[in-house]
Structure formats: C-alpha cells, structure tokens
Amino acid sequence: MTTPDGARLDSAAIGELGERIARDWLRARGVKVLYQNFRAPGGGEVDLVAREGRVLLFTEVKTRTRTDFGRPLDAVGEKKQALIRRGANEWLKQLRTREIPWRFDVIEVILLEGEKPKVHRVENAFGS
C-alpha cells in the first residue's frame, strides 16, 4: 500500500488507516464512537469502544492489504480475544455496571491498491 506520492506505508500506518476508516464507517451508520485505542491496566486493549443505540460495542479492527491469507477475522485468535475481553472488563468496571447490553465486534478493512476500501462488520464475533 502506498501514499499518493508513492511512499510505502508500514504496518503501523496501515493499521492506523484501517482504524480511521472503520471509525468513519461506524459514524456514517449512526454509531457513536466513544474511545479509540483504549488501553487497560493489565494489558487489555480495545481498538474502538462505541455505542449503537443502547448497545456498547467493543470493536477490534483488522486491516489487510492482501486477500490471499484468509479473512482479517481469522487473525483474532484466542490471545487477541483475551486482550479485548480484559479491555472490555476494565471499561465495564469503570462504568460500575455490567447491566447494559454489550458485544464484541470485528471490523474487517481490506485495502487493495487503487481500489476503494472494503469494510465488513462481524457482529458478535466472539463470546464473552
């Protein structure tokens, strides 16, 4: 993936771009993004914390520049899910309630050179 001036984007820049695309995609659908890159004590992390109606969303964003290695969702394994769960639990602890509806989503962003980004949301991607 390259910039308009021909420079190659590194993996961190690609990830940041994917998160920005996912955030804007959610907002365009009426989702309120509350926080980006939430880091909890003890190693928990959530890319996007958002609210859709009454539902709190703990969202992982996976961005890929190729499609020949499987879906981005496939990269959200048990270790990554555990990090997201720890982040979500810390967020809920700060709210002092777990009595609100919430779920784990994954947003897949595919960036192919010369094409419009493709975005796909997987709701309830994994359990609590």
N, C-alpha and C positions, 0 to 999 in steps of 0.2 A: 504494500500500500504506500502510495506516495502523495506528497503535498502538491498543490498546483505548480510550485516551482521545481518539482522533480525530486525533492529530498525524500528519502525513505523514512517512514515512521517506525520507531522502535515499538516493542510490545507494550510498554507502559503507555505510550502515546495512543496506540490503537485501543487499549483498554479504556483510557480516559475519553476518547472519542465515542466509543460504544456506550459508555455510561451517559454521556451528554445526549446522544441520540435516543437512548432508552428513556431518559428523564423527559425530554421534549415530547416523545411519543406518548408517554403516560399523560402528561399535562394536556396534550391535544385531545385526549379522551376524557377529560374532566377529572382526572386523578390528581389529588393534591400531594405533591412531594414534600415531605416534612424534613427529611435529612438525607444528605448524601455522604457515603463513606463513614458510617457510624462504626466506631471502634470502642469496644467494651473492655473494661479491665478483665484480665484473664484470657485475652486473646480472641474474644468474639468479634465478629465483623459482619456488617450488612451493607451492601452497596447502596441500596435505596430503601428508605423507610417512607411509606406513603399511606394515604388513606383514600379509599374508594367507597364513597357513601359512609356506611358505619364500619366497614371492614378495614383493619390495619394490615398493610402488606409489607412483608419482609422480603425484599426482592434481590436476587442475585442476577447480575448482568454478565453474560458470557459473549464475547465478541470474537469472531473468526474472520480471517481473510481468505480462507480456503474452505471447500466443502468436501474434500476427499478424505478427511479424517473423522467423519461422523458428525453428528449434531453437536452444537455447543452444549446442550443439556447433558450430554454424555460426560462432560468434564466436571459435573457437580456430583462427585462421589461422596462416600461416607465421611471422609475427613472434612471436606468442604461443608457438607451439611451440618456437621457438628459445630464448626466455627459459626455458621449462620444461626444455628439454634442458640448458642451461647450469647451471641449478639442480641437476638430477639428476646431471650430471657432477661437480659440486663435491661433492655428497653422497657419491657413489661414491669420489671421490678421498679424502675424509676416512675412508672405510671401508678404504681401501688395497686394494681389490679390486673387480673387475668380474665376478668368477666366481660371482655369485649371480643367480638369476633375478629379473628386474625388468621392469616395463612402465609405459606411460603410460595412465592412465585419465582420463576426464572424467565428472564427476557433474553432471547437469543438475537444477536445482531450479526448479520452477515455483511461484510464489506468486500465487495469484489471490484477490482479496478475498473473504472469507467461506468459503473452501474450505480443506480440509486440503492442506498442501504435497505436491506430486508430485515424487518423486525417481526418477531413472533413471541407472544407471551404464552408460557405454560403455567396455568393457574394450578394451585395445589400440587406443585411439582414434587414435593415430598412431605412426609408426615412430621408431626411434632414429636 
